[in-house]
């Protein structure tokens, strides 16, 4: 069984998670990139005007993969705009898929519904991990700490139990 991880990361946190999971699953890894540099301001504009940014679509031989895992942050309760754009562009190629987000603290109460709308069918499983869970109590639930936190691979042990449960669904033995 061959697995693919497709990720978008603005801050680097979802990249760290993608590489961590890639190592655990021995999966192929593809990064979604944009032709222009992104800023916090462009994130706000995308959210306000519901814009879909241009993304560089890497060639993916979809038929070679039994499992596809998408990773992206959640911005103001929505899947990051570059991932949204990619999913809409590739929806006809995406069959059986999973989604993980490493986001600040709020996240999205209905990631599955948003994914279903974008891809035209539901994901098999969704997992939301929160940077907030990595912070000391005095810094929890404060956007300046959650948005500025740079996740290191050593931090991810906090999520190991949730990731292990997710791996059992993603790649059953």
C-alpha positions in Angstrom: 0.0 0.0 0.0 1.5 3.3 -1.1 0.7 6.5 0.8 0.9 10.2 -0.1 1.0 13.3 2.1 0.1 16.6 0.5 0.6 19.6 2.7 0.5 23.4 2.8 2.3 25.3 5.6 2.6 29.0 6.0 4.4 29.1 9.4 6.3 25.8 9.0 4.3 24.0 11.6 2.3 21.8 9.2 5.5 21.1 7.3 7.1 19.9 10.6 4.1 17.7 11.2 4.0 16.4 7.6 7.7 15.4 7.7 7.1 13.7 11.1 4.2 11.7 9.7 6.1 10.9 6.5 8.8 9.3 8.6 6.4 7.3 10.6 4.4 6.1 7.5 7.2 5.9 4.9 4.9 8.0 2.7 5.7 10.2 -0.3 5.5 13.9 0.4 4.3 16.8 -1.8 4.2 20.5 -0.8 1.7 22.9 -2.1 3.4 26.1 -3.1 2.3 29.5 -4.3 3.9 31.5 -7.1 4.0 34.6 -4.8 5.1 35.0 -1.3 2.3 35.1 1.3 2.0 37.5 4.1 -0.4 37.9 7.1 -2.1 40.7 5.1 -2.8 38.4 2.1 -4.3 35.8 4.5 -6.7 38.5 5.8 -7.6 39.6 2.3 -8.3 35.9 1.2 -10.5 35.5 4.3 -12.4 38.7 3.8 -13.0 38.4 0.1 -13.1 34.5 0.0 -10.3 34.6 -2.6 -8.7 31.5 -3.9 -5.0 32.1 -4.4 -3.1 30.6 -7.3 -1.1 27.5 -6.4 1.6 25.6 -8.2 0.1 22.2 -8.9 2.8 19.5 -8.8 2.3 16.5 -11.0 0.8 13.7 -8.8 0.3 10.2 -10.2 -2.9 9.8 -8.1 -3.6 6.3 -9.3 -0.4 5.1 -7.5 -1.7 5.9 -4.0 -4.0 3.8 -1.8 -4.1 6.5 0.9 -3.8 10.3 0.6 -3.4 12.5 3.6 -3.8 16.3 3.3 -2.4 18.6 6.0 -3.0 22.4 6.3 -3.6 25.0 8.9 -7.0 26.4 9.8 -7.3 30.2 9.3 -10.2 32.0 11.1 -12.2 28.7 11.1 -11.5 27.8 7.5 -9.0 25.5 5.8 -6.1 27.6 4.6 -6.9 29.2 1.2 -4.0 27.6 -0.7 -5.2 24.1 0.3 -8.8 25.0 -0.6 -7.6 26.1 -4.0 -5.6 22.9 -4.5 -8.5 20.6 -3.4 -10.9 22.3 -5.8 -8.4 22.0 -8.6 -7.8 18.3 -7.9 -11.2 17.2 -6.7 -11.7 14.9 -9.7 -8.5 13.0 -8.8 -9.1 12.7 -5.1 -10.9 9.5 -4.1 -10.2 8.2 -0.7 -8.6 10.9 1.6 -7.8 12.0 5.1 -7.1 15.4 6.6 -5.0 16.7 9.5 -4.6 20.2 10.7 -2.1 21.6 13.1 -3.6 25.0 14.0 -3.5 27.6 16.8 -6.3 27.1 19.2 -9.7 27.7 17.6 -9.8 25.5 14.6 -12.9 24.6 12.7 -15.9 22.8 14.2 -16.9 21.4 10.9 -13.8 20.6 8.8 -15.5 17.5 7.3 -18.3 19.6 5.9 -15.9 22.1 4.4 -13.8 19.3 2.9 -17.0 17.7 1.5 -18.0 20.9 -0.1 -14.5 21.4 -1.7 -13.9 17.8 -2.9 -17.5 16.8 -3.5 -17.3 13.8 -1.1 -16.4 13.3 2.6 -13.0 12.5 4.0 -12.5 9.2 5.6 -11.2 10.8 8.8 -10.2 14.2 10.1 -7.8 15.1 13.0 -7.3 18.6 14.4 -4.2 19.2 16.5 -3.8 22.4 18.4 -0.6 24.4 19.1 -2.4 25.7 22.1 -1.9 22.2 23.7 1.8 22.7 23.5 1.8 26.0 25.5 2.2 26.6 29.2 -1.0 27.6 31.0 -0.2 31.3 31.1 0.1 31.4 27.3 -2.8 29.3 26.3 -5.7 30.8 24.3 -3.7 33.9 23.4 -3.3 34.4 19.7 0.1 36.1 20.0 1.5 32.9 21.5 -0.4 30.3 19.4 0.2 32.1 16.1 3.9 32.7 16.8 4.8 29.3 18.1 7.2 27.3 16.0 6.6 23.6 16.4 9.6 21.4 16.6 9.5 17.6 15.9 10.2 17.1 19.7 6.9 18.8 20.5 4.9 16.3 18.5 5.1 13.7 21.2 2.2 15.5 22.9 0.0 14.4 19.9 1.5 10.9 19.6 -1.6 9.1 21.0 -4.0 10.9 18.7 -1.6 10.4 15.7 -1.3 6.7 16.5 -5.1 6.3 16.5 -5.2 8.2 13.2 -2.5 6.0 11.7 -4.6 2.9 12.5 -7.4 4.3 10.4 -5.1 5.7 7.7 -3.0 2.5 7.3 -4.8 -0.4 8.9 -2.6 -3.4 9.5 
